[in-house]
Amino acid sequence: MPKIAPDILEPGMKTARPVVNTSGMVLLGENTELTPELINRIRNMQVDGVWIQGLSKPSLPMETALAELDRRFRLVTGQPHMDIIRKAVRKHIEGLYE
């Protein structure tokens, strides 16, 4: 049950843990089935990820995934906007393995 980004949520998924915003406020309880309306609310609030039931962890080792990320961004290292994107993707990848 990985933590996934709000932009890839789909209707019918169920929360595995309470959904909280960056301030720690509980927005949805555990075992809540997501609807299009709830997904839109999650996306509009400060939520960095949602724990979803039934999804397994990636089969690729985290070290391999992070090395591939670094390889893909090697030509743009030091560019501020690309560094922000790389950091966000890295955080997402690390969240998949929690």
C-alpha positions as CSV (number, residue, x, y, z in Angstrom):
1,M,0.0,0.0,0.0
2,P,2.1,2.9,-1.3
3,K,1.5,6.6,-0.8
4,I,0.5,8.0,-4.2
5,A,0.3,11.6,-5.5
6,P,-3.1,13.2,-5.6
7,D,-2.9,13.7,-9.4
8,I,-3.0,9.9,-10.1
9,L,-5.9,9.1,-7.8
10,E,-8.8,7.3,-9.5
11,P,-12.5,6.9,-8.5
12,G,-13.1,3.6,-6.6
13,M,-9.7,3.6,-4.8
14,K,-10.0,3.2,-1.0
15,T,-7.8,5.0,1.5
16,A,-5.6,2.8,3.6
17,R,-4.9,5.6,6.2
18,P,-6.6,8.9,7.1
19,V,-5.9,11.6,4.5
20,V,-4.2,14.6,6.1
21,N,-3.1,18.0,4.7
22,T,0.4,19.4,5.3
23,S,-0.8,20.9,8.6
24,G,-1.9,17.5,9.9
25,M,-5.7,18.1,9.6
26,V,-7.6,15.0,8.8
27,L,-9.6,15.4,5.6
28,L,-10.8,11.9,5.0
29,G,-10.9,8.8,7.2
30,E,-9.4,5.4,6.6
31,N,-11.4,3.0,4.3
32,T,-13.0,5.9,2.4
33,E,-13.9,5.1,-1.2
34,L,-12.7,7.9,-3.5
35,T,-15.2,9.6,-5.8
36,P,-14.5,12.2,-8.5
37,E,-15.7,14.9,-6.1
38,L,-13.4,13.7,-3.2
39,I,-10.5,13.4,-5.6
40,N,-11.0,17.0,-6.7
41,R,-11.1,18.2,-3.1
42,I,-7.9,16.3,-2.3
43,R,-6.2,17.9,-5.2
44,N,-7.3,21.4,-4.2
45,M,-6.1,21.0,-0.6
46,Q,-2.6,20.7,0.6
47,V,-2.2,17.0,0.4
48,D,1.2,15.6,-0.6
49,G,0.0,12.0,-1.0
50,V,-2.7,9.4,-0.2
51,W,-2.2,5.9,1.2
52,I,-4.3,3.5,-1.0
53,Q,-5.4,0.0,-0.2
54,G,-4.5,-2.9,-2.4
55,L,-1.5,-1.4,-4.3
56,S,1.8,-3.2,-3.9
57,K,5.2,-1.7,-3.7
58,P,7.2,-1.2,-6.9
59,S,9.2,-4.2,-8.0
60,L,12.2,-2.1,-8.8
61,P,14.6,-1.5,-5.9
62,M,14.4,2.1,-4.6
63,E,18.2,2.5,-5.2
64,T,17.7,1.6,-8.8
65,A,14.8,3.9,-9.3
66,L,16.7,6.8,-7.7
67,A,19.8,6.1,-9.8
68,E,17.6,6.1,-12.9
69,L,16.1,9.5,-11.8
70,D,19.6,10.9,-11.4
71,R,20.7,9.6,-14.8
72,R,17.7,11.2,-16.5
73,F,18.4,14.6,-14.9
74,R,22.2,14.6,-15.3
75,L,22.2,17.0,-18.3
76,V,20.1,19.6,-16.4
77,T,21.8,19.5,-13.0
78,G,22.2,23.0,-11.6
79,Q,19.2,24.4,-13.4
80,P,17.0,25.7,-10.6
81,H,13.6,24.7,-12.1
82,M,14.8,21.3,-13.1
83,D,16.3,20.8,-9.6
84,I,12.9,21.5,-8.1
85,I,11.3,19.0,-10.4
86,R,13.9,16.3,-9.7
87,K,13.5,16.9,-5.9
88,A,9.7,16.5,-6.2
89,V,10.0,13.3,-8.2
90,R,12.7,11.9,-5.8
91,K,10.3,12.6,-2.8
92,H,7.5,10.8,-4.7
93,I,9.7,7.8,-5.5
94,E,10.9,7.6,-1.8
95,G,7.2,7.7,-0.7
96,L,6.4,4.7,-2.8
97,Y,8.7,2.6,-0.6
98,E,7.5,3.7,2.8
